[in-house]
């Protein structure tokens, strides 16, 4: 495998159903199958999931909630999603699965401790990271890069649903938009490509943490990326900007 330790970044929307159900059995099955497949291929997997299926920023605006209050609710939503993924994994495999949170919830999860998280991964356990950074004003894009750096991951896999990489423009709006095979951090930032928060790209650039944007709906996509197959867009420091 090209990548031995990964951080898989999932959006909360990856868990919800077509009719806006908070959780969808088919989606959870697809998520757990990909994680288990990667583990069976010798990959050490950490997962960080958003909370958008439960609570979104738009909801906070509609209810006129303060940003700090809304972000606290969103962090709790990520913990619920982490527990849901753990439960789904444990129902299907014998792997030891640990949920670690930045917010102390000792009855249901371990506190996030960097060295303990690394030890769990060394021992072949799946680690699910909930609560973001435990601070408001930060989406889960930035924590995914920070946690990847902290646990010495080889790469952040940014899973998208129905989007197979980074494009020169929104392919849903621009018919001749081209997909990048690889692109540098600086080009993503300077062109303001809306793949993730700019702060996440800046942190990744400063600490040379590569990212890979791919379509999570493709079968065995995680293992394919870890094996070096070109199914999305690689974002890195020293790579050339190249189109498919």
Helices and strands as residue ranges (DSSP letters): E 5-10, G 12-15, H 25-40, E 44-49, H 57-62, H 67-90, E 97-101, E 110-111, H 114-122, E 126-130, H 140-150, E 155-160, E 180-184, H 185-190, H 198-206, E 211-215, H 221-226, E 233-236, E 242-243
